[in-house]
Amino acid sequence: MDSWRAVGVPPLPGQGPEPHIRDTATGSVAPAAAGRTATVYACGITPYDATHIGHAATFLAWDLLVRAWRDAGHDVIYVQNVTDVDDPLLERAARDGDDWRELADREIARYRGDMEALRVLPPARLVGAVEALPVIDRFSRLLADRGSLYDLEGDQYFSRAADGGFGSVSRLDPATMVALSAERGGDPARPGKKDPLDCLVWLAARPGEPSWASSFGPGRPGWHVECAAIATEYLGAEFDVQAGGSDLIFPHHEMSASHARVALADGDPARPGVHAFARRYVHAGMVRLDGEKMSKSLGNLVFVNALLAGGTDPMAVRLAILAHRYRLDWDWTAAGLAAAAERLGRWRAAVSGGLAAAPGSAPGPQAQEVLAAVRERLADDLDAPGALAAVDRWAREPAAGPGAHASASLVRDTVDALLGVSL
């Protein structure tokens, strides 16, 4: 499917440092990319409602990573999926008397618009589950060929016992895994399963639900195999970063990684030294409203498009999000948005004042320090609050005199290229 339109990214002098990120699987901060080409797979939306601030915060985090990678000299391949057929989508469509395909198309279009307004750089590939069904079927056949699938009343389940590395992403105990599986869309209590943590790979056709032909008969794919198949199809068996919200650590990212290890680890999933799937697992914290996690199931949502329709500057929304470290949980508040709008006004006034000066001189040391500080902060596990503080210091005392114009221009381009904020 089509991605959204890209914004221009101004060139910056020199090159940024190598970005480091915190890897969930190891708990350590390490280089985000292994080579010249940096690769990231981000789990996208299930399009049954509009983009809320929690979504926006997650995708802005990966936007910072992509910008930092590019500034460090990497070519970047960014792939994101859209789960355009799944239980929540079908349930919402049935509840509202809507066609599930029309609902998905409408919300995907709204999501694209929200990402454009927030100046999020688009993925090279935005891949829907429905269009990827042949890819998912081929991948599922690999799992079957490894003997890791079994039939349960026509449904195909993945046996987690097939993967000796199961649990290495989340590092959770089995009881916690079972509880989270039940909470997050799994079916650990289903009778007939070999293990409560075995997950669905192919759901046989149900009356009144969409289905497609496959190697396993008519039906539709499970969620975890969808991402494992799409990620490895477009990024290869091993890639740099698997990204998503912290609520995806288990079961989603654990299961997708397990699928890939079994299907692709040099043909022998029993070999512990053979790697497949992501080198790093990076997760954004949850956004709360009134102390509760912002989620569609709770209905305590702040929608991006509603804020924009009400006249909020999308750059203020972006700054309100960037004021928080991506991997920490935080609270969305009206006061936080107001503070972001005030910060945006200060920055714009400082840049405007500098640009009004006569052009001609090189930027002063303060502006060069802003560029260096923003680069250094983003390279340190995407420390956006630290980067914002560097711009704040400059905006309080912007350069004056012969180099004012060039200084304001450099700060403006730094904020645009690295933070994605248009001044």
Wavefront OBJ file of the C-alpha trace (Angstrom):
o trace
v 0.000 0.000 0.000
v 1.066 3.614 -0.422
v 3.005 5.292 2.354
v 2.514 8.981 3.127
v 4.314 11.930 1.558
v 7.786 12.779 2.788
v 8.903 16.195 3.963
v 12.234 17.631 2.913
v 15.161 17.253 5.308
v 17.687 20.109 5.138
v 21.369 19.134 4.904
v 23.560 19.785 7.917
v 27.308 20.412 8.008
v 29.465 17.474 9.037
v 28.102 14.174 10.256
v 26.425 13.060 13.442
v 27.715 10.383 15.847
v 26.606 6.771 15.677
v 23.191 6.377 17.379
v 23.046 4.027 20.378
v 19.797 2.625 21.747
v 18.685 0.534 24.699
v 18.057 -3.059 23.656
v 15.142 -4.584 25.568
v 16.476 -8.118 25.152
v 19.810 -7.379 26.847
v 19.050 -4.252 28.867
v 22.205 -2.620 27.471
v 22.725 0.480 25.335
v 24.469 -0.457 22.091
v 24.930 0.785 18.507
v 21.597 0.712 16.725
v 22.978 -0.337 13.329
v 25.578 -2.925 12.373
v 26.567 -1.612 8.940
v 26.260 1.190 6.420
v 22.635 0.317 5.681
v 20.477 0.623 8.796
v 17.271 -1.406 8.899
v 14.228 -1.054 11.125
v 10.861 -2.774 11.265
v 8.158 -0.960 13.222
v 4.851 -2.549 14.108
v 2.114 -0.308 12.744
v -1.558 0.272 13.385
v -4.627 -1.915 13.379
v -6.883 0.565 11.565
v -10.137 0.473 13.484
v -9.891 3.952 15.042
v -7.999 7.220 14.645
v -4.374 7.825 15.618
v -4.081 8.748 19.289
v -1.209 10.409 21.132
v 0.160 7.040 22.259
v 0.529 5.982 18.620
v 2.060 9.314 17.694
v 4.630 9.104 20.496
v 5.722 5.645 19.366
v 6.135 6.596 15.712
v 7.901 9.851 16.582
v 10.507 7.812 18.461
v 11.346 5.799 15.357
v 11.308 8.995 13.318
v 14.077 10.345 15.575
v 16.050 7.137 15.052
v 15.723 7.344 11.269
v 16.771 11.019 11.300
v 19.771 10.301 13.555
v 20.830 7.369 11.390
v 20.677 9.448 8.223
v 22.625 12.247 9.875
v 25.282 9.697 10.871
v 25.731 8.709 7.228
v 23.551 5.604 7.050
v 21.272 4.583 4.260
v 18.029 3.597 5.980
v 15.453 0.988 5.056
v 12.351 1.414 7.198
v 9.450 -1.042 6.928
v 6.151 -0.760 8.775
v 3.103 -2.996 8.642
v -0.618 -2.289 8.862
v -2.726 -5.077 10.370
v -5.673 -4.463 8.074
v -7.516 -7.636 9.025
v -7.779 -8.722 12.671
v -10.365 -9.299 15.377
v -10.502 -5.694 16.694
v -11.129 -4.353 13.196
v -13.830 -6.903 12.441
v -15.469 -6.354 15.833
v -15.561 -2.566 15.409
v -16.973 -2.883 11.895
v -19.694 -5.266 13.110
v -20.534 -3.007 16.050
v -20.958 0.038 13.807
v -22.603 -1.770 10.885
v -19.628 -0.843 8.719
v -17.803 -2.743 5.996
v -14.469 -3.788 7.516
v -12.574 -2.896 4.336
v -14.071 0.579 4.203
v -13.338 1.106 7.893
v -9.718 0.063 7.381
v -9.278 2.266 4.307
v -10.769 5.268 6.097
v -8.571 4.925 9.173
v -5.419 4.217 7.169
v -6.033 7.439 5.220
v -6.514 9.327 8.498
v -3.309 7.806 9.880
v -1.367 8.921 6.808
v -2.709 12.437 7.248
v -1.734 12.524 10.921
v 1.804 11.327 10.178
v 2.198 13.939 7.446
v 0.985 16.699 9.766
v 3.480 15.628 12.442
v 6.257 15.503 9.812
v 7.080 11.859 10.482
v 9.339 10.524 7.744
v 7.501 7.726 5.903
v 8.688 4.128 5.770
v 10.129 2.885 2.510
v 7.436 0.215 2.618
v 4.053 0.395 4.325
v 2.749 -3.165 4.015
v -0.771 -4.328 4.760
v -1.449 -7.836 6.022
v -3.961 -8.494 3.255
v -1.551 -7.588 0.459
v 1.157 -9.647 2.186
v -0.892 -12.865 2.384
v 1.335 -14.709 -0.156
v 4.416 -13.686 1.861
v 2.805 -14.838 5.103
v 1.760 -18.146 3.543
v 5.294 -18.871 2.311
v 6.740 -18.076 5.706
v 4.140 -20.228 7.459
v 5.059 -23.108 5.178
v 8.648 -22.828 6.430
v 7.369 -23.206 9.976
v 5.353 -26.230 8.932
v 8.360 -27.742 7.158
v 10.344 -27.407 10.395
v 7.668 -29.428 12.193
v 6.775 -26.522 14.464
v 3.052 -26.263 13.612
v 0.169 -28.476 14.669
v -3.502 -28.604 13.813
v -6.219 -27.814 16.333
v -9.737 -28.052 14.894
v -8.503 -26.701 11.578
v -6.441 -23.878 13.095
v -2.655 -23.966 12.878
v -0.685 -23.355 16.060
v 3.025 -22.716 16.553
v 4.651 -24.896 19.195
v 6.879 -22.708 21.319
v 8.799 -25.857 22.303
v 10.283 -25.803 18.786
v 12.376 -22.764 19.738
v 15.099 -23.182 22.333
v 15.512 -19.405 22.465
v 11.906 -18.683 23.390
v 11.747 -16.020 26.104
v 15.018 -14.301 25.187
v 13.341 -11.044 24.112
v 11.033 -10.415 27.073
v 12.980 -12.383 29.722
v 9.717 -13.076 31.549
v 8.753 -16.071 33.655
v 6.121 -18.482 32.252
v 3.346 -17.397 34.633
v 3.748 -13.752 33.595
v 3.790 -14.788 29.954
v 0.514 -16.670 30.332
v -1.143 -13.723 32.063
v 0.015 -11.258 29.406
v -1.011 -13.591 26.610
v -4.564 -13.707 27.964
v -4.601 -9.929 28.391
v -3.171 -9.132 24.949
v -5.140 -11.186 22.483
v -3.836 -14.698 23.070
v -5.806 -17.788 24.036
v -3.750 -19.641 26.660
v -6.822 -21.359 28.090
v -7.996 -22.922 24.813
v -8.514 -26.667 25.268
v -6.394 -28.941 23.125
v -3.293 -26.749 22.916
v -0.005 -28.480 23.653
v 1.187 -25.504 25.677
v -0.777 -22.460 26.885
v 1.779 -20.203 25.193
v 1.492 -21.776 21.749
v 0.144 -19.127 19.397
v -2.097 -19.053 16.372
v -0.435 -18.943 12.946
v -3.451 -19.583 10.718
v -7.106 -19.200 11.733
v -9.396 -21.428 9.721
v -12.338 -19.671 8.037
v -15.249 -18.731 10.303
v -18.783 -18.018 9.100
v -19.286 -14.351 8.330
v -15.572 -13.495 8.518
v -13.195 -12.754 5.626
v -10.923 -15.567 4.531
v -8.336 -16.296 1.873
v -6.896 -19.436 0.318
v -3.629 -20.734 1.759
v -1.505 -23.841 2.115
v -3.571 -24.631 5.208
v -6.983 -24.068 3.672
v -9.168 -20.955 3.716
v -8.727 -18.566 6.629
v -6.594 -15.639 7.746
v -3.203 -15.227 9.427
v -2.293 -14.746 13.036
v -0.830 -11.425 14.137
v 2.645 -12.594 15.168
v 3.415 -14.488 11.988
v 2.264 -11.483 9.960
v 5.077 -9.314 11.307
v 7.689 -12.067 11.228
v 6.936 -12.721 7.572
v 6.774 -9.087 6.436
v 9.889 -8.027 8.344
v 12.077 -10.816 7.004
v 10.663 -10.562 3.474
v 11.705 -6.930 3.087
v 14.660 -6.654 5.487
v 16.180 -10.128 5.358
v 16.509 -12.882 7.927
v 18.534 -10.582 10.193
v 18.021 -6.830 10.527
v 18.970 -4.095 12.947
v 15.934 -2.984 14.962
v 12.477 -4.298 15.811
v 10.525 -1.343 17.188
v 7.173 -0.944 18.876
v 5.371 0.046 22.036
v 6.333 -1.625 25.290
v 2.986 -3.452 25.285
v 4.287 -5.440 22.292
v 7.289 -6.950 24.076
v 5.171 -9.942 25.014
v 3.621 -11.745 23.341
v 3.985 -10.019 19.986
v 7.716 -9.424 19.631
v 8.633 -12.560 21.529
v 6.459 -14.654 19.217
v 7.555 -12.963 15.979
v 11.213 -13.459 16.902
v 10.542 -17.079 17.826
v 8.832 -17.722 14.493
v 11.796 -16.250 12.629
v 14.369 -18.243 14.566
v 12.593 -21.484 13.787
v 11.869 -20.683 10.142
v 15.125 -19.016 9.146
v 17.998 -19.810 11.532
v 20.250 -21.560 9.013
v 17.773 -24.397 8.664
v 18.432 -25.656 12.178
v 16.512 -23.932 14.989
v 18.221 -26.141 17.559
v 21.585 -24.419 16.986
v 21.823 -21.778 19.729
v 24.527 -19.704 18.006
v 22.563 -19.053 14.845
v 20.776 -15.722 14.822
v 17.661 -14.603 13.013
v 15.347 -11.595 13.175
v 16.294 -8.369 14.981
v 19.681 -7.559 16.495
v 18.041 -4.982 18.781
v 14.544 -4.680 20.265
v 13.514 -1.121 21.075
v 10.306 -0.162 22.847
v 8.485 3.081 23.516
v 6.777 3.704 26.840
v 3.043 4.044 27.303
v 1.246 7.384 27.333
v -1.259 7.843 30.150
v -4.281 10.080 30.543
v -5.467 10.719 34.114
v -3.102 8.010 35.344
v -4.409 5.284 33.005
v -2.638 3.946 29.933
v -4.119 5.581 26.838
v -5.764 2.776 24.861
v -8.667 2.060 22.568
v -10.010 -0.606 24.902
v -10.304 1.905 27.765
v -11.588 4.686 25.531
v -9.405 7.319 27.236
v -7.928 8.670 24.037
v -6.629 11.987 22.780
v -6.750 11.882 19.000
v -4.185 13.667 16.872
v -6.693 14.670 14.213
v -9.041 16.122 16.852
v -6.242 18.295 18.255
v -5.371 19.538 14.777
v -9.007 20.153 13.875
v -9.286 22.252 17.034
v -6.502 24.533 15.830
v -3.503 23.075 17.677
v -0.265 23.547 15.756
v 1.039 20.067 14.847
v 4.540 21.228 15.776
v 3.302 21.946 19.298
v 1.947 18.381 19.455
v 5.295 17.086 18.267
v 7.188 19.128 20.856
v 4.822 18.036 23.625
v 5.712 14.432 22.811
v 9.448 15.062 22.382
v 9.569 16.607 25.866
v 9.491 13.007 27.204
v 12.092 10.259 26.893
v 10.711 7.760 24.398
v 11.131 4.603 26.491
v 9.535 5.934 29.667
v 5.824 6.025 30.515
v 4.441 9.545 30.823
v 1.220 11.537 31.131
v -0.416 13.641 28.435
v -1.763 16.865 29.942
v -3.200 20.155 28.746
v -0.428 21.899 30.651
v 2.196 19.907 28.777
v 0.680 20.882 25.439
v 0.516 24.541 26.494
v 4.180 24.447 27.527
v 5.074 22.956 24.147
v 3.181 25.717 22.329
v 5.035 28.319 24.403
v 8.386 26.657 23.613
v 7.523 26.605 19.904
v 6.729 30.323 20.038
v 10.058 31.103 21.755
v 12.037 29.124 19.221
v 10.254 30.675 16.273
v 10.730 34.182 17.644
v 14.452 33.589 18.205
v 14.951 32.151 14.725
v 12.867 34.863 13.097
v 14.850 37.568 14.859
v 18.122 36.095 13.661
v 16.957 35.612 10.094
v 15.951 39.290 9.999
v 19.629 40.234 10.326
v 21.820 40.770 7.292
v 23.108 37.496 5.792
v 26.722 36.827 4.991
v 28.739 35.655 8.010
v 29.368 32.134 9.242
v 27.241 30.870 12.133
v 28.517 31.703 15.571
v 29.783 29.168 18.116
v 26.465 29.087 19.998
v 24.632 27.749 16.945
v 27.359 25.211 16.262
v 27.078 24.105 19.876
v 23.339 23.575 19.380
v 23.998 21.284 16.409
v 26.660 19.327 18.322
v 24.490 19.030 21.439
v 21.360 17.895 19.588
v 23.392 15.300 17.709
v 25.046 14.062 20.891
v 21.750 13.810 22.793
v 19.915 11.919 20.052
v 22.826 9.513 19.671
v 22.463 8.703 23.373
v 19.354 6.520 23.233
v 17.234 9.211 21.520
v 17.368 11.701 24.389
v 14.879 14.167 22.911
v 14.380 16.154 26.171
v 18.121 16.793 26.308
v 18.100 17.912 22.682
v 15.211 20.296 23.352
v 17.098 21.777 26.296
v 20.040 22.598 24.022
v 17.772 24.578 21.701
v 16.146 26.262 24.706
v 19.518 27.585 25.865
v 20.169 29.148 22.473
v 16.666 30.597 22.185
v 17.063 32.420 25.504
v 20.092 34.278 24.155
v 20.132 34.006 20.340
v 23.187 35.214 18.461
v 23.414 38.905 17.647
v 25.674 40.802 15.310
v 27.263 39.752 12.028
v 26.668 36.008 12.387
v 23.074 36.212 13.597
v 21.460 35.288 10.273
v 23.704 32.264 9.674
v 23.314 31.144 13.286
v 19.522 31.291 13.124
v 19.586 29.428 9.814
v 21.756 26.633 11.271
v 19.570 26.271 14.361
v 16.432 26.234 12.217
v 17.912 23.498 9.981
v 19.128 21.506 13.004
v 15.688 21.522 14.584
v 14.078 20.599 11.254
v 16.487 17.839 10.209
v 17.025 16.132 13.570
v 13.899 16.902 15.601
v 11.442 17.179 12.710
v 10.072 20.507 13.928
v 9.412 23.191 11.346
v 10.192 26.696 12.583
l 1 2 3 4 5 6 7 8 9 10 11 12 13 14 15 16 17 18 19 20 21 22 23 24 25 26 27 28 29 30 31 32 33 34 35 36 37 38 39 40 41 42 43 44 45 46 47 48 49 50 51 52 53 54 55 56 57 58 59 60 61 62 63 64 65 66 67 68 69 70 71 72 73 74 75 76 77 78 79 80 81 82 83 84 85 86 87 88 89 90 91 92 93 94 95 96 97 98 99 100 101 102 103 104 105 106 107 108 109 110 111 112 113 114 115 116 117 118 119 120 121 122 123 124 125 126 127 128 129 130 131 132 133 134 135 136 137 138 139 140 141 142 143 144 145 146 147 148 149 150 151 152 153 154 155 156 157 158 159 160 161 162 163 164 165 166 167 168 169 170 171 172 173 174 175 176 177 178 179 180 181 182 183 184 185 186 187 188 189 190 191 192 193 194 195 196 197 198 199 200 201 202 203 204 205 206 207 208 209 210 211 212 213 214 215 216 217 218 219 220 221 222 223 224 225 226 227 228 229 230 231 232 233 234 235 236 237 238 239 240 241 242 243 244 245 246 247 248 249 250 251 252 253 254 255 256 257 258 259 260 261 262 263 264 265 266 267 268 269 270 271 272 273 274 275 276 277 278 279 280 281 282 283 284 285 286 287 288 289 290 291 292 293 294 295 296 297 298 299 300 301 302 303 304 305 306 307 308 309 310 311 312 313 314 315 316 317 318 319 320 321 322 323 324 325 326 327 328 329 330 331 332 333 334 335 336 337 338 339 340 341 342 343 344 345 346 347 348 349 350 351 352 353 354 355 356 357 358 359 360 361 362 363 364 365 366 367 368 369 370 371 372 373 374 375 376 377 378 379 380 381 382 383 384 385 386 387 388 389 390 391 392 393 394 395 396 397 398 399 400 401 402 403 404 405 406 407 408 409 410 411 412 413 414 415 416 417 418 419 420 421 422 423
